[in-house]
Amino acid sequence: MKFSISDFSDTAEKIRSNDIYDVYDLKALDNIIVSMTHLHPEKATTGNSHEKEEEVYLFLEGSGEMQLGEEKFPVKKDDVVLVHAGKFHRVFNLDGKKDLKF
């Protein structure tokens, strides 16, 4: 299956939508779910960790901050962040005007 990142939100299923973010899942594979999040201005994810799953965050638009464990660092378009299994992670959109897409 081939698709364009710019069409992702039209291709994937919107699984969550609220004042914090919109989340889209592409469930075309059996063992991996590909997700895109549109984190709204001045909002943050609640943060979580997964005991057995690793995650890859690819930042597509905007800029913000990411937390891995106790460490926080800036993120922007074209950044890739690898999250090891069991590592707490959280994303912050510090921009007051546009979504942070990852």
Disulfide bonds with the S-S distance in Angstrom:
none
